[in-house]
Amino acid sequence: MARMRVRLTFPPERIQEPIIYHLVKDFDIVTNIRRADVKADHGWVALEMEGDEASLERGIAWLKGKGVTVDPIEHDVIIP
């Protein structure tokens, strides 16, 4: 099992969608929300994800395809 921490930044048109639910259900990724700030027109989530490498790669590709920005986090610092 691989584990990664990411910050997801959602575009306004994706705020109301159950994005994290789909990561769990469709990609068999275990998630843990560490921090979040979601408003009506923008939002971000600091998320721990665990799963096999292939599932994580497919999940991240799917997120990016939805217009979600995915930034890796190391020790609570976003890596550019």
Biotite code that builds the C-alpha atoms (Angstrom):
import biotite.structure as struc

atoms = struc.array([
    struc.Atom([0.000, 0.000, 0.000], chain_id="A", res_id=1, res_name="MET", atom_name="CA", element="C"),
    struc.Atom([1.221, 3.458, -0.908], chain_id="A", res_id=2, res_name="ALA", atom_name="CA", element="C"),
    struc.Atom([0.366, 6.614, 0.966], chain_id="A", res_id=3, res_name="ARG", atom_name="CA", element="C"),
    struc.Atom([0.445, 10.247, -0.092], chain_id="A", res_id=4, res_name="MET", atom_name="CA", element="C"),
    struc.Atom([-0.686, 13.622, 1.192], chain_id="A", res_id=5, res_name="ARG", atom_name="CA", element="C"),
    struc.Atom([-2.070, 16.173, -1.229], chain_id="A", res_id=6, res_name="VAL", atom_name="CA", element="C"),
    struc.Atom([-3.875, 19.476, -1.285], chain_id="A", res_id=7, res_name="ARG", atom_name="CA", element="C"),
    struc.Atom([-6.847, 19.459, -3.624], chain_id="A", res_id=8, res_name="LEU", atom_name="CA", element="C"),
    struc.Atom([-8.030, 22.838, -4.886], chain_id="A", res_id=9, res_name="THR", atom_name="CA", element="C"),
    struc.Atom([-11.471, 22.728, -6.463], chain_id="A", res_id=10, res_name="PHE", atom_name="CA", element="C"),
    struc.Atom([-12.708, 24.967, -9.288], chain_id="A", res_id=11, res_name="PRO", atom_name="CA", element="C"),
    struc.Atom([-16.064, 26.672, -8.592], chain_id="A", res_id=12, res_name="PRO", atom_name="CA", element="C"),
    struc.Atom([-18.007, 24.297, -10.867], chain_id="A", res_id=13, res_name="GLU", atom_name="CA", element="C"),
    struc.Atom([-16.823, 21.238, -8.852], chain_id="A", res_id=14, res_name="ARG", atom_name="CA", element="C"),
    struc.Atom([-17.605, 22.475, -5.311], chain_id="A", res_id=15, res_name="ILE", atom_name="CA", element="C"),
    struc.Atom([-20.967, 20.698, -5.113], chain_id="A", res_id=16, res_name="GLN", atom_name="CA", element="C"),
    struc.Atom([-19.726, 17.370, -6.530], chain_id="A", res_id=17, res_name="GLU", atom_name="CA", element="C"),
    struc.Atom([-18.872, 14.399, -4.260], chain_id="A", res_id=18, res_name="PRO", atom_name="CA", element="C"),
    struc.Atom([-15.275, 14.218, -5.510], chain_id="A", res_id=19, res_name="ILE", atom_name="CA", element="C"),
    struc.Atom([-13.750, 12.521, -2.447], chain_id="A", res_id=20, res_name="ILE", atom_name="CA", element="C"),
    struc.Atom([-16.600, 10.001, -2.340], chain_id="A", res_id=21, res_name="TYR", atom_name="CA", element="C"),
    struc.Atom([-15.710, 8.958, -5.905], chain_id="A", res_id=22, res_name="HIS", atom_name="CA", element="C"),
    struc.Atom([-12.034, 8.538, -4.979], chain_id="A", res_id=23, res_name="LEU", atom_name="CA", element="C"),
    struc.Atom([-13.110, 6.056, -2.319], chain_id="A", res_id=24, res_name="VAL", atom_name="CA", element="C"),
    struc.Atom([-15.820, 4.224, -4.265], chain_id="A", res_id=25, res_name="LYS", atom_name="CA", element="C"),
    struc.Atom([-14.426, 4.225, -7.819], chain_id="A", res_id=26, res_name="ASP", atom_name="CA", element="C"),
    struc.Atom([-10.688, 3.926, -7.126], chain_id="A", res_id=27, res_name="PHE", atom_name="CA", element="C"),
    struc.Atom([-10.634, 2.004, -3.815], chain_id="A", res_id=28, res_name="ASP", atom_name="CA", element="C"),
    struc.Atom([-8.593, 4.744, -2.126], chain_id="A", res_id=29, res_name="ILE", atom_name="CA", element="C"),
    struc.Atom([-8.750, 5.206, 1.643], chain_id="A", res_id=30, res_name="VAL", atom_name="CA", element="C"),
    struc.Atom([-8.973, 8.919, 2.461], chain_id="A", res_id=31, res_name="THR", atom_name="CA", element="C"),
    struc.Atom([-8.434, 10.993, 5.576], chain_id="A", res_id=32, res_name="ASN", atom_name="CA", element="C"),
    struc.Atom([-9.336, 14.683, 5.488], chain_id="A", res_id=33, res_name="ILE", atom_name="CA", element="C"),
    struc.Atom([-6.732, 16.593, 7.510], chain_id="A", res_id=34, res_name="ARG", atom_name="CA", element="C"),
    struc.Atom([-7.903, 20.157, 6.830], chain_id="A", res_id=35, res_name="ARG", atom_name="CA", element="C"),
    struc.Atom([-10.418, 21.803, 4.577], chain_id="A", res_id=36, res_name="ALA", atom_name="CA", element="C"),
    struc.Atom([-11.936, 25.142, 3.651], chain_id="A", res_id=37, res_name="ASP", atom_name="CA", element="C"),
    struc.Atom([-14.934, 24.905, 1.367], chain_id="A", res_id=38, res_name="VAL", atom_name="CA", element="C"),
    struc.Atom([-17.109, 27.890, 0.482], chain_id="A", res_id=39, res_name="LYS", atom_name="CA", element="C"),
    struc.Atom([-19.880, 28.343, -2.069], chain_id="A", res_id=40, res_name="ALA", atom_name="CA", element="C"),
    struc.Atom([-17.470, 29.416, -4.828], chain_id="A", res_id=41, res_name="ASP", atom_name="CA", element="C"),
    struc.Atom([-14.090, 27.847, -3.960], chain_id="A", res_id=42, res_name="HIS", atom_name="CA", element="C"),
    struc.Atom([-12.527, 25.210, -1.780], chain_id="A", res_id=43, res_name="GLY", atom_name="CA", element="C"),
    struc.Atom([-9.490, 23.175, -0.866], chain_id="A", res_id=44, res_name="TRP", atom_name="CA", element="C"),
    struc.Atom([-8.863, 19.990, 1.107], chain_id="A", res_id=45, res_name="VAL", atom_name="CA", element="C"),
    struc.Atom([-5.641, 18.630, 2.637], chain_id="A", res_id=46, res_name="ALA", atom_name="CA", element="C"),
    struc.Atom([-6.107, 14.910, 2.100], chain_id="A", res_id=47, res_name="LEU", atom_name="CA", element="C"),
    struc.Atom([-4.192, 11.769, 3.008], chain_id="A", res_id=48, res_name="GLU", atom_name="CA", element="C"),
    struc.Atom([-4.734, 8.986, 0.494], chain_id="A", res_id=49, res_name="MET", atom_name="CA", element="C"),
    struc.Atom([-3.792, 5.329, 0.796], chain_id="A", res_id=50, res_name="GLU", atom_name="CA", element="C"),
    struc.Atom([-4.095, 2.577, -1.781], chain_id="A", res_id=51, res_name="GLY", atom_name="CA", element="C"),
    struc.Atom([-2.076, 0.637, -4.287], chain_id="A", res_id=52, res_name="ASP", atom_name="CA", element="C"),
    struc.Atom([0.153, 2.687, -6.598], chain_id="A", res_id=53, res_name="GLU", atom_name="CA", element="C"),
    struc.Atom([-1.984, 2.101, -9.671], chain_id="A", res_id=54, res_name="ALA", atom_name="CA", element="C"),
    struc.Atom([-5.182, 3.192, -7.904], chain_id="A", res_id=55, res_name="SER", atom_name="CA", element="C"),
    struc.Atom([-3.548, 6.366, -6.604], chain_id="A", res_id=56, res_name="LEU", atom_name="CA", element="C"),
    struc.Atom([-2.202, 7.206, -10.064], chain_id="A", res_id=57, res_name="GLU", atom_name="CA", element="C"),
    struc.Atom([-5.609, 6.628, -11.684], chain_id="A", res_id=58, res_name="ARG", atom_name="CA", element="C"),
    struc.Atom([-7.350, 8.653, -8.958], chain_id="A", res_id=59, res_name="GLY", atom_name="CA", element="C"),
    struc.Atom([-4.995, 11.593, -9.356], chain_id="A", res_id=60, res_name="ILE", atom_name="CA", element="C"),
    struc.Atom([-5.349, 11.506, -13.140], chain_id="A", res_id=61, res_name="ALA", atom_name="CA", element="C"),
    struc.Atom([-9.143, 11.504, -12.729], chain_id="A", res_id=62, res_name="TRP", atom_name="CA", element="C"),
    struc.Atom([-8.970, 14.478, -10.331], chain_id="A", res_id=63, res_name="LEU", atom_name="CA", element="C"),
    struc.Atom([-6.845, 16.469, -12.770], chain_id="A", res_id=64, res_name="LYS", atom_name="CA", element="C"),
    struc.Atom([-9.240, 15.562, -15.581], chain_id="A", res_id=65, res_name="GLY", atom_name="CA", element="C"),
    struc.Atom([-12.041, 17.084, -13.489], chain_id="A", res_id=66, res_name="LYS", atom_name="CA", element="C"),
    struc.Atom([-10.066, 20.343, -13.197], chain_id="A", res_id=67, res_name="GLY", atom_name="CA", element="C"),
    struc.Atom([-9.013, 19.776, -9.586], chain_id="A", res_id=68, res_name="VAL", atom_name="CA", element="C"),
    struc.Atom([-5.501, 21.047, -8.813], chain_id="A", res_id=69, res_name="THR", atom_name="CA", element="C"),
    struc.Atom([-3.443, 18.386, -7.012], chain_id="A", res_id=70, res_name="VAL", atom_name="CA", element="C"),
    struc.Atom([-0.390, 19.588, -5.057], chain_id="A", res_id=71, res_name="ASP", atom_name="CA", element="C"),
    struc.Atom([1.758, 17.185, -3.002], chain_id="A", res_id=72, res_name="PRO", atom_name="CA", element="C"),
    struc.Atom([2.197, 18.022, 0.698], chain_id="A", res_id=73, res_name="ILE", atom_name="CA", element="C"),
    struc.Atom([5.315, 17.215, 2.739], chain_id="A", res_id=74, res_name="GLU", atom_name="CA", element="C"),
    struc.Atom([5.290, 17.932, 6.453], chain_id="A", res_id=75, res_name="HIS", atom_name="CA", element="C"),
    struc.Atom([2.349, 20.336, 6.025], chain_id="A", res_id=76, res_name="ASP", atom_name="CA", element="C"),
    struc.Atom([4.192, 22.266, 3.310], chain_id="A", res_id=77, res_name="VAL", atom_name="CA", element="C"),
    struc.Atom([2.830, 22.357, -0.231], chain_id="A", res_id=78, res_name="ILE", atom_name="CA", element="C"),
    struc.Atom([5.511, 21.450, -2.755], chain_id="A", res_id=79, res_name="ILE", atom_name="CA", element="C"),
    struc.Atom([5.340, 23.594, -5.910], chain_id="A", res_id=80, res_name="PRO", atom_name="CA", element="C"),
])
